[in-house]
């Protein structure tokens, strides 16, 4: 059963959060959750994060990382197996996978490494200087100013 949330009261007091409300709406939709490969999302510091994904059996050239805008796509596809070997028991899964992560604004993947079957992605949120909070000066009320007044000053 799907529970519908009404975000209309929030639209009255917010500007520019359409993407956030769309993400919240999508998260309430019933959809099969992908749990493979298993992963952790860690917060390292204020604006530093890490995604650690268990990808045992995959080589670096069999994993693709693509960041487009605010979406990170991690996919894995095994190369064709050696058919000369007969596998008696397969306990290590080698099926293809796709995992997407929605990233906050200005979050970028800074490093990716594969060690001991764990893919580690370091992410950092770097807000550009022109997007950081700034103080806005208020002009005093010494009469109307025009461009001509500013040129003579």
C-alpha positions as CSV (number, residue, x, y, z in Angstrom):
1,X,0.0,0.0,0.0
2,X,1.3,3.4,-0.9
3,X,1.1,6.3,1.5
4,X,0.7,9.6,-0.2
5,X,2.2,12.7,1.4
6,X,0.9,16.2,0.6
7,X,3.8,18.5,0.3
8,X,1.7,21.5,-0.8
9,X,2.0,23.3,2.6
10,X,5.8,23.2,2.2
11,X,5.6,24.8,-1.2
12,X,4.1,27.9,0.3
13,X,7.2,28.7,2.4
14,X,10.1,27.4,0.3
15,X,11.7,28.4,-2.9
16,X,13.8,26.1,-5.1
17,X,13.3,22.8,-3.3
18,X,11.3,21.1,-6.1
19,X,14.0,18.5,-6.6
20,X,13.9,17.6,-2.8
21,X,10.1,17.2,-2.9
22,X,10.4,15.0,-6.0
23,X,12.9,12.8,-4.3
24,X,10.7,12.5,-1.3
25,X,7.8,11.6,-3.4
26,X,9.8,9.0,-5.3
27,X,11.0,7.4,-2.1
28,X,7.4,6.7,-1.0
29,X,6.7,4.7,-4.2
30,X,6.7,1.0,-3.8
31,X,9.7,-0.3,-5.7
32,X,11.9,-3.4,-5.2
33,X,14.9,-2.4,-3.3
34,X,18.3,-3.5,-4.6
35,X,20.4,-4.9,-1.8
36,X,23.2,-6.3,-3.9
37,X,26.0,-5.6,-3.8
38,X,25.9,-4.6,-0.1
39,X,27.3,-1.2,0.7
40,X,27.8,1.3,3.6
41,X,27.5,5.0,3.5
42,X,29.8,6.7,6.0
43,X,30.1,10.3,7.2
44,X,33.8,11.0,7.7
45,X,33.6,14.7,8.6
46,X,31.5,17.8,8.1
47,X,31.4,17.6,4.3
48,X,33.3,14.3,3.7
49,X,31.5,11.0,3.0
50,X,32.5,7.5,1.9
51,X,30.6,4.8,0.1
52,X,32.0,1.3,0.6
53,X,30.6,-1.4,-1.6
54,X,31.4,-5.1,-1.5
55,X,32.3,-6.2,-5.0
56,X,34.3,-9.4,-4.5
57,X,35.3,-11.0,-7.7
58,X,35.2,-7.8,-9.8
59,X,38.3,-6.2,-11.3
60,X,38.6,-2.4,-11.6
61,X,38.0,-2.6,-15.4
62,X,34.7,-4.5,-14.8
63,X,33.3,-1.6,-12.7
64,X,32.1,1.7,-14.1
65,X,31.5,4.9,-12.1
66,X,29.6,7.7,-13.7
67,X,28.6,11.0,-12.1
68,X,26.1,13.1,-14.0
69,X,24.9,16.2,-12.2
70,X,23.6,14.9,-8.8
71,X,23.4,11.2,-9.7
72,X,26.1,8.7,-9.1
73,X,25.8,5.4,-11.1
74,X,27.9,2.4,-10.1
75,X,27.7,-0.6,-12.4
76,X,29.6,-3.8,-12.7
77,X,29.7,-6.3,-15.5
78,X,31.9,-9.5,-15.4
79,X,34.0,-10.4,-18.4
80,X,33.0,-13.8,-20.0
81,X,34.2,-16.7,-17.9
82,X,36.8,-19.3,-18.8
83,X,34.7,-22.2,-20.2
84,X,37.6,-24.7,-19.7
85,X,37.0,-24.6,-15.9
86,X,34.1,-26.6,-14.4
87,X,32.7,-24.8,-11.4
88,X,31.3,-27.3,-8.8
89,X,30.0,-24.7,-6.4
90,X,29.5,-21.0,-7.0
91,X,29.4,-19.1,-3.7
92,X,30.8,-15.8,-5.0
93,X,28.1,-14.0,-7.0
94,X,29.3,-12.6,-10.3
95,X,26.0,-11.2,-11.6
96,X,25.9,-7.7,-13.1
97,X,24.7,-4.9,-10.9
98,X,23.6,-1.3,-11.1
99,X,23.4,1.0,-8.1
100,X,22.4,4.7,-8.1
101,X,22.9,7.3,-5.5
102,X,21.3,10.7,-5.4
103,X,23.9,13.2,-4.3
104,X,23.4,16.6,-2.7
105,X,24.3,19.8,-4.5
106,X,28.1,20.3,-5.0
107,X,29.0,16.7,-3.8
108,X,31.7,15.2,-6.0
109,X,33.6,11.9,-6.1
110,X,37.2,12.7,-5.2
111,X,38.7,9.3,-5.0
112,X,37.9,5.7,-5.9
113,X,39.9,2.6,-5.1
114,X,39.3,-1.2,-5.0
115,X,41.1,-3.1,-2.3
116,X,40.4,-6.6,-0.9
117,X,37.1,-6.8,-2.7
118,X,35.8,-3.4,-1.3
119,X,35.2,-0.5,-3.6
120,X,35.7,2.8,-1.7
121,X,34.5,6.1,-3.0
122,X,35.4,9.3,-1.2
123,X,33.0,12.1,-1.7
124,X,33.3,15.8,-0.7
125,X,30.8,18.6,-0.7
126,X,32.6,21.7,-2.0
127,X,30.4,24.8,-2.2
128,X,31.8,27.4,-4.7
129,X,32.7,30.7,-3.2
130,X,30.0,32.6,-5.1
131,X,27.4,30.2,-3.5
132,X,28.5,30.6,0.1
133,X,26.6,32.9,2.4
134,X,27.6,36.6,2.0
135,X,26.6,39.7,3.9
136,X,24.6,42.2,1.8
137,X,25.1,45.9,2.7
138,X,22.1,48.1,3.0
139,X,22.4,51.6,1.5
140,X,21.5,54.5,3.7
141,X,18.4,56.6,2.8
142,X,20.3,59.8,1.7
143,X,17.8,60.4,-1.1
144,X,17.4,58.7,-4.4
145,X,20.5,57.5,-6.3
146,X,20.8,57.3,-10.0
147,X,23.6,56.2,-12.2
148,X,24.6,59.8,-12.8
149,X,25.0,60.3,-9.0
150,X,27.2,57.3,-8.7
151,X,29.4,58.5,-11.7
152,X,30.0,61.9,-10.0
153,X,30.8,60.3,-6.6
